[in-house]
Amino acid sequence: MTERDDDLDAQDIRLIAGDYIDEVYREITTENGSADTGVHPQLVERLCADPELRQRLLAWDRMFRQTEATVTAPAVVPDDELYRTVLGFLHPNTDRVQFHRSPGSSS
């Protein structure tokens, strides 16, 4: 945990969770949007309520989220427990679905 993490309140963490969910959604679909509004709030609450997932979420925010304009490609969301939790929530039948991740992704 960093000093910045200590300064985050619950609303900040919910916004980070929402951004993360949208990033996974964009990765697994061809749409440039966000997850179903019925699923989104439930998933945000689940991520924020679990201390381990919340820490992974904050680590993602520190390491991967771009906050300034850049010419580099955005990093692929790491294939970890947080990713699999979100993916399982967005696509409950993921055990039967294979998502194509671009070469060099951590899957």
Buried (B, 14 or more C-beta within 10 A) or exposed (E): EEEEBEEBEEEBBBEBBBBBBBBBBBBBEEEEEBBEEEBBBEBBEBBBEBEEBBEBBBBBBEEBEEEEEEEEEEBBBBBEEBBEBBBEBBBEEBEEEEEEBEEEEEE
